[in-house]
Amino acid sequence: MIRSCGFRSREHDALPLVAQRPREAEGEGTAERILAEADISKVDALKIDVEGFEDRVLSGFFRDAPPALWPRAVVIEHLSKQEWLSDCIADMVGRGYREAGRTRSNTFLQRG
């Protein structure tokens, strides 16, 4: 089950979205499908923390979604990096993102 909420800004046509998917539902949906269901065609920023599944979510998203849908900025929790099957941060850098900052638990990437 996917639960989502958001709001539409008066100044922008972007819709911030928060979506949660329980671990047992892995494989039920994709980030691209969640955005499509919410009628979102532009993502300014994405904060992702899916408890060690960041690589599966992001690598699939960037592989399948059109570049026009790719966010300008991504904040990703890297604490579970040892659980990743692939390095999604390196994948994003290979797709034109650059690491703009890092905290103890998060990496901030910007596109362009």
Steps between C-alpha positions, in 0.01 A plus 500: 500500500626846412396797709572841365422859583601834364394854432490721197679832528326815379828624353620178338342210320718253690349262753714391795427136569563271792452132426553203725505139402537227759798270460281195437353674197838523325454474126137618501572841357766721358593860569405583142154344547446684830579830326271415208211409732543834677508676160850639565704590192782694669704423811708781649642309795482148638582381852520124516542267798369152430702308758769345283301479176618836361703330227207294374262796496736757349685281249169376360356851493795651313514203263128517409381860551553765234774751590238777509360332812836476679519730805736796504610409852505175699566441869569135565567324826824305463510326839385170348744517206650164600159340429477643147540263207645784290640845573210726402698813591770406245221422252353847550843662459533307173167651391615859553443561871774633725544456871428844646514409869509226757397463862555208735198322354402668171651587162372802306525476120420767240435456134690710248 
